[in-house]
Amino acid sequence: MTTPAGSGTGFGSVSWWGLSPALDLQAESPPVDPDLREDTEHTTPELDVLLVGSVDGRHLLRTLARAALWPRRRLHFYVLENNLEAVARHMLIFSLALEEPEKMGLQERSETFLEVWGNALLRPQVAAFVRAQADRLARLVPEPHRLAEQLPWLSLSALKFRERDALEAVFRFWAGGEKGPEVFPMSRLWDSRLRHYLGSRYDARRGVSDWDLHMKLHDRGARVIHTREFRRWRDTGVAFELRDSSAYHVPNRTLASGRLLSHHGERVAARGYWGDIATGPFVAFGIEADDESLLRTSNGQPVKTASEITQHNVTELFREVAAWGRPTANHGTPEQVHGEGPGSPERAAPSPEFTVHFLPLGSAQTLHHKSCYEGRFHLLYVACGMVHLLSPDLGACVAPGGHLIVELARYLVDLRQEQLQGFSARAGELAQAAGFTPQNQDRPSETFARFYKSGDSACLRSHAAVQSTTPPPGALVPPSVQSATPPLDALVPPLEAGNPPPEGLTQPSEGKTPPSERLKLPSESRASLSEVQAPPTGSQTPKPESLPRLPDTQPPISDL
């Protein structure tokens, strides 16, 4: 069997990293009201951002790293994902980024982040770190008071109790609650996915990867990705080889997720790797840089690889995040919280408060029913895999004059040019149906579509002010496109009865799916999809573009 080009089966049913460069969300949001800016002596302006499917926290990290460049604002990030493993990875990544410098140096932190975030296999030292952090988080999740003391930037209060229990189970699995490499044989699972994706082209997989890199990713702007690193990732799942290749042999359990598979007429819960095997984690931090010298070319070839640029960018992000110190618990009066009251310790630099709130799975269409969310958000970010959730109900959560950013499918290598155009057009239709208007730009982005929500004249003036500045590029996250079901012999045995897959995960219902014009995903039938359900673990200058649904519960994208 030969998998046809353009089928989309390489993107998987779960997203682990973004497929667009990281954004500074303050640069994308409406500017601070001048009246509030003059009154900062008594009030700190707030920025409320809703991120749907952002997956890996890259936008949040870049926003915090660039916070010193903006007027002081209290930042509230509301994160909505479609699986609890993504929530757990958010927590792990942020606890690593905010680790005390005395406990872990800058270089060690950045290298650990790269391996945990983008590698299928880890070094033993990094695997030990993951186990220790997972054990700590597993003990904190059931105890809200200790969680608030030790991780004051984190709020799980909106999650359902069953989702918190399932989140604890995810951390227990990462911590080694189930022993032995056979629990998650990553190398075998990766090879099985690759064989199923390539079919009869498997023996020519190096040629296929070279074609996808040179004829697609390079043509779409990711020229710094080197043939050698891309080919290595396609073969082994190791994107960032910071040490000798023999050092990477421990499976990265943070990339595990569950699915319900139909086997002999019964639904069987199984763990596996259902993520991206087509594009790779290079796009998020590896194709753009503030330091232009990193993008320099010699004789037409980039002098730096995407891995080297990624390591530099992540190190600088962590350095900037650490420059204003770790957040402290939000207890006491506002003056005490900000370090302004008598007897409160002075801070080395003015540190903007921020909180990351995780919302219940599958709550995108019901948020507007709660008055605390209706018209609350200044900025809405929707990843390309979650665009089917963009609706008037979700748009009602955005304040008049607020902005919308939709991630486009530019770096999805299985999509042809006409499919990308159809994806953008469909996204624009969904955004306008949700009450948003495209923002005009002299140089439209191929990576993001930007919109604003119409309001009164003040809001329109705010929109004009935003258009006068230049926004930073990119964001990321591949659509959770349903991959074809891998052979059962490549799957880990069913989950034990004592540790079933979490139950809180709801899939997008067909009633919420955009009408007739959404992209269809070919490789699987609707009947098989109903059997294979994703389990509960499982710029200031905006611009217009659009994008159809790449759902996590459907097969890959078909021809338009």
Secondary structure as GFF3:
##gff-version 3
##sequence-region A 1 560
A	DSSP	three_ten_helix	9	11	.	.	.	ID=ss1
A	DSSP	alpha_helix	25	28	.	.	.	ID=ss2
A	DSSP	alpha_helix	34	38	.	.	.	ID=ss3
A	DSSP	beta_strand	46	52	.	.	.	ID=ss4
A	DSSP	alpha_helix	58	65	.	.	.	ID=ss5
A	DSSP	three_ten_helix	67	69	.	.	.	ID=ss6
A	DSSP	beta_strand	74	80	.	.	.	ID=ss7
A	DSSP	alpha_helix	84	97	.	.	.	ID=ss8
A	DSSP	alpha_helix	106	118	.	.	.	ID=ss9
A	DSSP	beta_strand	121	122	.	.	.	ID=ss10
A	DSSP	alpha_helix	124	140	.	.	.	ID=ss11
A	DSSP	alpha_helix	144	150	.	.	.	ID=ss12
A	DSSP	beta_strand	154	155	.	.	.	ID=ss13
A	DSSP	alpha_helix	161	174	.	.	.	ID=ss14
A	DSSP	three_ten_helix	181	183	.	.	.	ID=ss15
A	DSSP	alpha_helix	186	198	.	.	.	ID=ss16
A	DSSP	three_ten_helix	202	204	.	.	.	ID=ss17
A	DSSP	alpha_helix	205	212	.	.	.	ID=ss18
A	DSSP	pi_helix	213	217	.	.	.	ID=ss19
A	DSSP	alpha_helix	227	236	.	.	.	ID=ss20
A	DSSP	three_ten_helix	245	247	.	.	.	ID=ss21
A	DSSP	beta_strand	250	251	.	.	.	ID=ss22
A	DSSP	three_ten_helix	253	255	.	.	.	ID=ss23
A	DSSP	beta_strand	257	263	.	.	.	ID=ss24
A	DSSP	beta_strand	266	272	.	.	.	ID=ss25
A	DSSP	alpha_helix	283	286	.	.	.	ID=ss26
A	DSSP	three_ten_helix	292	295	.	.	.	ID=ss27
A	DSSP	beta_strand	297	298	.	.	.	ID=ss28
A	DSSP	beta_strand	301	302	.	.	.	ID=ss29
A	DSSP	alpha_helix	306	323	.	.	.	ID=ss30
A	DSSP	alpha_helix	334	337	.	.	.	ID=ss31
A	DSSP	beta_strand	354	358	.	.	.	ID=ss32
A	DSSP	three_ten_helix	367	369	.	.	.	ID=ss33
A	DSSP	beta_strand	377	382	.	.	.	ID=ss34
A	DSSP	three_ten_helix	384	389	.	.	.	ID=ss35
A	DSSP	alpha_helix	392	395	.	.	.	ID=ss36
A	DSSP	beta_strand	398	407	.	.	.	ID=ss37
A	DSSP	alpha_helix	417	433	.	.	.	ID=ss38
A	DSSP	beta_strand	436	438	.	.	.	ID=ss39
A	DSSP	beta_strand	448	453	.	.	.	ID=ss40
A	DSSP	alpha_helix	457	467	.	.	.	ID=ss41
A	DSSP	three_ten_helix	488	490	.	.	.	ID=ss42
A	DSSP	three_ten_helix	510	512	.	.	.	ID=ss43
A	DSSP	alpha_helix	526	531	.	.	.	ID=ss44
###
